[in-house]
């Protein structure tokens, strides 16, 4: 089932393309290394591929399927949740830095523990021991404390996903997420890539922020989380 556009099947495009080095599985179904996340995809919705996808579900965790169309439940698994996302693509140049913005620092291995604690607090999406290694992550610190972060996750031809946007609750309302997303977007564009992202379709506040940064809704996509 070849997608008309790589973002129509973002996880399949990711794990059979630019990030195939993170994939586990075979030609029928793949999942990302569990230390990076929970995403998986099958080549199609046929019985053989669905069985291969079900075999990749961990015994003590979940597998998340993200598809342009609503995906059937693989036999031998149970539905944990379904949700609708909006997929948004930046259709104009990213915003320039604003006067007085706080300093942005690159985050790496030395920051991994703090990043994981922030992700557990802010719930920006599935986070594993190696999620911070998806690609460049950036943060804002104040008196040594990591207040907010943002980075990237899914890579498809010519495009990169803004992801992992997280801010401590007591630091929200200061424009930290806007500052970091703008920085991540400029980094992507400098590499010749178009930024995109996903948001829950009912998160009007987040969608409004993304639109103000130059993102437009491309389409809806569907998330199905499954377990054994």
C-alpha positions as CSV (number, residue, x, y, z in Angstrom):
1,X,0.0,0.0,0.0
2,X,2.2,2.8,-1.3
3,X,1.1,6.2,0.0
4,X,0.4,8.9,-2.5
5,X,2.4,11.2,-0.2
6,X,4.8,10.1,2.5
7,X,2.8,12.0,5.2
8,X,-0.3,9.9,4.4
9,X,1.4,7.0,6.1
10,X,4.0,8.8,8.2
11,X,5.3,5.9,10.4
12,X,5.6,3.5,7.4
13,X,7.4,6.3,5.4
14,X,9.7,6.9,8.4
15,X,10.6,3.3,9.2
16,X,11.1,2.2,5.6
17,X,12.9,5.3,4.5
18,X,15.2,7.8,6.2
19,X,14.9,6.2,9.6
20,X,14.9,2.6,8.6
21,X,18.0,2.1,10.8
22,X,15.6,2.4,13.8
23,X,13.2,-0.2,12.5
24,X,12.6,-3.8,13.7
25,X,10.5,-6.3,11.7
26,X,10.3,-7.3,8.1
27,X,8.8,-6.4,4.7
28,X,5.3,-7.1,6.2
29,X,5.4,-4.9,9.3
30,X,7.9,-2.8,11.2
31,X,8.1,-1.0,14.6
32,X,10.6,1.5,15.9
33,X,13.2,0.4,18.4
34,X,11.3,0.3,21.8
35,X,13.9,2.6,23.4
36,X,12.9,5.3,20.9
37,X,9.1,5.0,21.0
38,X,6.0,2.9,20.4
39,X,5.2,3.4,16.7
40,X,4.6,0.7,14.2
41,X,3.1,0.1,10.7
42,X,2.2,-2.7,8.3
43,X,2.7,-2.7,4.6
44,X,-1.1,-3.0,4.2
45,X,-4.2,-4.1,6.0
46,X,-4.2,-7.7,4.7
47,X,-4.2,-10.7,7.0
48,X,-0.5,-11.5,6.6
49,X,0.6,-7.9,7.3
50,X,-1.8,-7.6,10.2
51,X,-0.5,-10.8,11.8
52,X,3.1,-9.5,11.4
53,X,2.1,-6.2,13.0
54,X,0.4,-8.0,15.9
55,X,3.6,-10.0,16.5
56,X,5.5,-6.7,17.1
57,X,3.3,-5.7,20.0
58,X,5.3,-6.0,23.2
59,X,4.0,-8.2,26.0
60,X,4.1,-5.4,28.5
61,X,3.4,-2.3,26.4
62,X,1.7,-0.7,23.5
63,X,2.1,-0.2,19.8
64,X,0.8,3.0,18.2
65,X,-0.4,3.0,14.6
66,X,-0.6,6.3,12.8
67,X,-2.4,6.3,9.4
68,X,-4.2,8.5,7.1
69,X,-7.2,6.2,7.2
70,X,-8.8,4.5,10.2
71,X,-6.9,1.3,10.8
72,X,-8.5,-2.1,11.6
73,X,-7.6,-3.8,14.9
74,X,-5.1,-6.6,14.2
75,X,-6.3,-10.0,15.3
76,X,-4.9,-11.0,18.7
77,X,-4.7,-7.4,20.0
78,X,-6.9,-5.2,22.0
79,X,-7.7,-1.5,21.4
80,X,-6.2,0.8,24.0
81,X,-7.4,4.0,22.4
82,X,-8.2,5.7,19.2
83,X,-7.7,9.4,18.4
84,X,-7.8,11.8,15.5
85,X,-4.9,14.1,14.8
86,X,-4.5,17.0,12.5
87,X,-1.4,16.9,10.4
88,X,0.0,20.4,9.8
89,X,2.7,21.6,7.4
90,X,4.5,24.9,7.4
91,X,3.6,26.6,4.2
92,X,5.6,29.8,4.7
93,X,9.0,30.9,6.1
94,X,9.4,30.4,9.8
95,X,9.1,33.4,12.0
96,X,12.2,35.4,12.8
97,X,13.5,35.5,16.4
98,X,11.7,38.2,18.5
99,X,13.6,40.8,20.4
100,X,14.2,39.7,24.0
101,X,13.8,36.0,23.5
102,X,15.5,33.8,26.1
103,X,18.7,32.0,25.1
104,X,18.2,28.7,23.4
105,X,20.7,25.9,24.1
106,X,21.3,22.6,22.4
107,X,20.4,19.5,24.4
108,X,22.2,16.2,24.4
109,X,23.1,13.1,26.4
110,X,24.0,15.1,29.5
111,X,20.4,16.4,29.5
112,X,18.6,13.2,28.9
113,X,17.4,12.6,32.4
114,X,16.0,16.1,32.8
115,X,14.3,15.8,29.4
116,X,12.7,12.5,30.4
117,X,11.3,14.1,33.6
118,X,10.0,17.1,31.7
119,X,8.4,14.8,29.1
120,X,6.7,12.7,31.9
121,X,5.3,15.9,33.3
122,X,4.1,17.6,30.1
123,X,3.2,14.5,28.1
124,X,4.3,15.7,24.6
125,X,3.8,12.2,23.2
126,X,5.4,8.8,23.7
127,X,8.9,9.2,25.3
128,X,11.5,6.4,25.7
129,X,15.1,6.2,27.0
130,X,16.4,7.2,23.5
131,X,13.7,9.6,22.3
132,X,16.1,12.5,22.7
133,X,18.3,10.9,20.1
134,X,15.8,11.3,17.2
135,X,17.6,14.5,16.2
136,X,18.5,17.9,17.5
137,X,16.6,19.0,20.6
138,X,16.8,22.5,22.1
139,X,15.8,23.9,25.4
140,X,15.5,27.0,27.5
141,X,17.1,27.1,31.0
142,X,16.8,29.5,33.8
143,X,19.1,29.3,36.8
144,X,20.1,25.9,35.6
145,X,16.6,24.5,35.4
146,X,15.3,23.2,32.1
147,X,12.0,25.0,31.6
148,X,11.0,23.9,28.1
149,X,12.2,21.9,25.2
150,X,11.4,21.0,21.5
151,X,13.0,18.9,18.8
152,X,12.3,16.5,16.0
153,X,11.0,13.0,15.5
154,X,9.7,11.7,12.1
155,X,11.8,12.3,9.0
156,X,10.5,11.7,5.5
157,X,11.9,12.8,2.2
158,X,12.4,16.6,2.3
159,X,10.4,17.0,5.6
160,X,11.0,16.8,9.3
161,X,8.5,16.7,12.2
162,X,8.6,19.2,15.0
163,X,8.0,17.1,18.2
164,X,8.7,16.8,21.9
165,X,7.4,20.3,22.7
166,X,7.2,20.4,26.5
167,X,7.0,23.1,29.1
168,X,6.7,22.9,32.9
169,X,3.2,23.9,34.0
170,X,4.5,26.8,36.2
171,X,6.4,28.2,33.2
172,X,3.6,28.3,30.7
173,X,2.2,31.5,29.3
174,X,5.7,33.0,28.7
175,X,6.0,32.1,25.0
176,X,8.7,29.5,25.6
177,X,7.1,26.9,23.3
178,X,6.6,29.5,20.6
179,X,10.3,30.5,20.9
180,X,11.5,26.9,20.7
181,X,9.2,25.8,17.9
182,X,10.3,28.8,15.8
183,X,14.0,27.9,16.4
184,X,13.4,24.2,15.5
185,X,11.6,25.3,12.3
186,X,14.5,27.6,11.3
187,X,17.0,24.8,11.8
188,X,14.9,22.5,9.6
189,X,14.5,25.1,6.8
190,X,18.3,25.7,6.9
191,X,18.8,22.0,6.2
192,X,16.4,22.3,3.2
193,X,13.5,20.5,5.0
194,X,9.9,21.5,5.3
195,X,8.6,21.4,9.0
196,X,5.5,19.5,9.8
197,X,3.8,18.4,13.0
198,X,0.8,16.5,14.5
199,X,-1.7,17.8,17.1
200,X,-4.7,16.2,18.6
201,X,-7.6,17.5,16.6
202,X,-9.5,18.8,19.7
203,X,-6.5,20.8,21.0
204,X,-7.7,24.2,19.7
205,X,-5.1,26.1,21.7
206,X,-2.2,24.2,20.3
207,X,-3.6,24.4,16.7
208,X,-4.0,28.1,17.0
209,X,-0.4,28.5,18.2
210,X,0.9,26.4,15.3
211,X,-1.2,28.4,12.8
212,X,0.3,31.6,14.1
213,X,3.8,30.1,13.4
214,X,3.0,29.4,9.8
215,X,1.5,25.8,9.9
216,X,-1.6,24.9,8.0
217,X,-3.7,21.8,8.4
218,X,-3.0,19.3,5.6
219,X,-5.3,16.5,6.7
220,X,-6.6,14.4,9.5
221,X,-4.7,11.2,10.5
222,X,-5.8,8.5,12.9
223,X,-4.0,7.0,15.9
224,X,-4.7,3.5,17.1
225,X,-2.9,2.3,20.2
226,X,-3.0,-1.5,20.7
227,X,-1.7,-4.0,23.2
228,X,-1.7,-7.8,23.5
